Amino acid sequence: GPSAIAANELIVARYTSNAGQTITTGTDTVVNFEDKDVDSHGAVTVGASWKFTAPIAGTYCVAATVAMVANDGGSRVIKLRKNGTDYCYLDNHLSDGSGQNDYTSGSALVSLVPGDYVDVVYFQNTGISKNLVSDGLANHININRVGF
């Protein structure tokens, strides 16, 4: 439990995705960063309910990049949620319709106590379901506790 974690202990998680996850148009979809690079405290749940659960109180930096294939217009939004509620936009932009892959990224600080969780949702409104790029170099999330 949290009492077993030292106050100055490093807490980090980095996950990627190469699964080409489908993002339904007009719907917030939790991004499933399914491939673990590092997770110092086993704080991440993967799958459709992907989330990072804080093992100890602190300020955490969350940075994410998500790439969608064949940019063909419409909005692209990634949001950070805290305990299932919108916390902030990490990025919100209109894509240019160039046909190139569209990268959406950002970072934010969030204060968490043990048991609080964060996840990242992706929204697009092209009118059709679109897939994320099947490349872990393009889709990744980094979470670390800062300022201890």
FILOMI-414490 format. One record per residue (C-alpha): residue number from 1; x, y, z. Coordinates in nm, 3 decimals. Layout:
// residues N
REC     k         x         y         z
REC   NUM         X         Y         Z
...
***
This chain:
// residues 148
REC     k         x         y         z
REC     1     0.000     0.000     0.000
REC     2     0.094     0.369    -0.004
REC     3     0.254     0.352     0.343
REC     4     0.520     0.122     0.196
REC     5     0.630     0.385    -0.058
REC     6     0.897     0.629     0.056
REC     7     0.812     0.999     0.022
REC     8     1.113     1.053    -0.206
REC     9     1.061     0.740    -0.415
REC    10     1.052     0.778    -0.793
REC    11     0.716     0.682    -0.943
REC    12     0.714     0.649    -1.321
REC    13     0.514     0.477    -1.592
REC    14     0.564     0.473    -1.968
REC    15     0.337     0.284    -2.204
REC    16     0.304     0.276    -2.583
REC    17     0.053     0.143    -2.834
REC    18     0.106    -0.027    -3.167
REC    19    -0.241    -0.188    -3.187
REC    20    -0.401     0.055    -3.434
REC    21    -0.694     0.116    -3.197
REC    22    -1.021     0.223    -3.363
REC    23    -1.159     0.562    -3.260
REC    24    -1.530     0.600    -3.330
REC    25    -1.630     0.936    -3.473
REC    26    -1.795     1.179    -3.233
REC    27    -1.716     0.973    -2.921
REC    28    -1.459     1.013    -2.644
REC    29    -1.255     0.692    -2.649
REC    30    -1.012     0.587    -2.375
REC    31    -0.673     0.531    -2.538
REC    32    -0.538     0.186    -2.458
REC    33    -0.161     0.223    -2.431
REC    34    -0.123    -0.155    -2.407
REC    35     0.255    -0.203    -2.420
REC    36     0.449    -0.145    -2.098
REC    37     0.795     0.007    -2.119
REC    38     0.826     0.082    -1.748
REC    39     0.578     0.088    -1.459
REC    40     0.769     0.129    -1.133
REC    41     0.473     0.046    -0.908
REC    42     0.233    -0.154    -1.128
REC    43    -0.002     0.146    -1.130
REC    44    -0.149     0.099    -1.480
REC    45    -0.452    -0.104    -1.584
REC    46    -0.448    -0.180    -1.959
REC    47    -0.742    -0.245    -2.190
REC    48    -1.062    -0.055    -2.270
REC    49    -1.053     0.091    -1.916
REC    50    -0.687     0.196    -1.934
REC    51    -0.585     0.407    -1.635
REC    52    -0.297     0.505    -1.408
REC    53    -0.386     0.485    -1.038
REC    54    -0.173     0.695    -0.802
REC    55     0.004     0.477    -0.545
REC    56     0.103     0.782    -0.333
REC    57    -0.007     1.144    -0.308
REC    58     0.173     1.404    -0.514
REC    59     0.183     1.613    -0.825
REC    60     0.216     1.404    -1.139
REC    61     0.321     1.510    -1.487
REC    62     0.124     1.334    -1.762
REC    63     0.250     1.366    -2.120
REC    64     0.085     1.188    -2.412
REC    65     0.112     1.170    -2.790
REC    66    -0.148     1.000    -3.007
REC    67    -0.131     0.969    -3.387
REC    68    -0.424     0.903    -3.621
REC    69    -0.381     0.766    -3.972
REC    70    -0.467     0.959    -4.290
REC    71    -0.554     1.304    -4.167
REC    72    -0.866     1.396    -4.360
REC    73    -1.005     1.695    -4.174
REC    74    -1.214     1.734    -3.863
REC    75    -1.128     1.798    -3.500
REC    76    -0.868     1.610    -3.299
REC    77    -0.881     1.630    -2.921
REC    78    -0.697     1.449    -2.645
REC    79    -0.816     1.511    -2.292
REC    80    -0.674     1.416    -1.958
REC    81    -0.939     1.289    -1.721
REC    82    -0.909     1.259    -1.343
REC    83    -1.132     1.000    -1.174
REC    84    -1.343     0.978    -1.491
REC    85    -1.408     1.353    -1.516
REC    86    -1.258     1.585    -1.779
REC    87    -0.956     1.760    -1.625
REC    88    -0.798     1.945    -1.919
REC    89    -0.726     1.938    -2.289
REC    90    -0.379     1.816    -2.373
REC    91    -0.437     1.921    -2.734
REC    92    -0.734     2.041    -2.937
REC    93    -0.695     2.129    -3.303
REC    94    -0.849     2.107    -3.649
REC    95    -0.657     1.880    -3.879
REC    96    -0.556     2.019    -4.216
REC    97    -0.688     1.739    -4.438
REC    98    -0.342     1.678    -4.586
REC    99    -0.375     1.298    -4.591
REC   100    -0.071     1.267    -4.364
REC   101    -0.083     1.109    -4.018
REC   102    -0.207     1.358    -3.757
REC   103    -0.019     1.387    -3.426
REC   104    -0.195     1.518    -3.117
REC   105     0.010     1.571    -2.801
REC   106     0.043     1.763    -2.479
REC   107     0.122     1.749    -2.110
REC   108    -0.028     1.864    -1.781
REC   109     0.034     1.857    -1.409
REC   110    -0.231     1.697    -1.188
REC   111    -0.250     1.655    -0.811
REC   112    -0.344     1.301    -0.705
REC   113    -0.396     1.117    -0.377
REC   114    -0.372     0.739    -0.341
REC   115    -0.652     0.578    -0.540
REC   116    -0.710     0.874    -0.773
REC   117    -0.668     0.775    -1.137
REC   118    -0.606     0.944    -1.469
REC   119    -0.665     0.835    -1.825
REC   120    -0.645     0.991    -2.170
REC   121    -0.939     1.006    -2.409
REC   122    -0.924     1.078    -2.781
REC   123    -1.200     1.245    -2.983
REC   124    -1.230     1.288    -3.359
REC   125    -1.523     1.395    -3.576
REC   126    -1.437     1.296    -3.932
REC   127    -1.774     1.124    -3.978
REC   128    -1.618     0.776    -3.987
REC   129    -1.427     0.554    -3.748
REC   130    -1.052     0.602    -3.778
REC   131    -0.754     0.404    -3.651
REC   132    -0.455     0.517    -3.457
REC   133    -0.119     0.463    -3.623
REC   134     0.012     0.111    -3.549
REC   135     0.341     0.236    -3.407
REC   136     0.452     0.263    -3.046
REC   137     0.689     0.544    -3.144
REC   138     0.383     0.751    -3.238
REC   139     0.149     0.661    -2.949
REC   140     0.286     0.687    -2.597
REC   141     0.218     0.815    -2.249
REC   142     0.465     0.910    -1.975
REC   143     0.360     0.967    -1.616
REC   144     0.589     1.065    -1.331
REC   145     0.556     1.214    -0.986
REC   146     0.738     1.546    -0.961
REC   147     0.853     1.785    -0.692
REC   148     0.918     1.551    -0.402
***
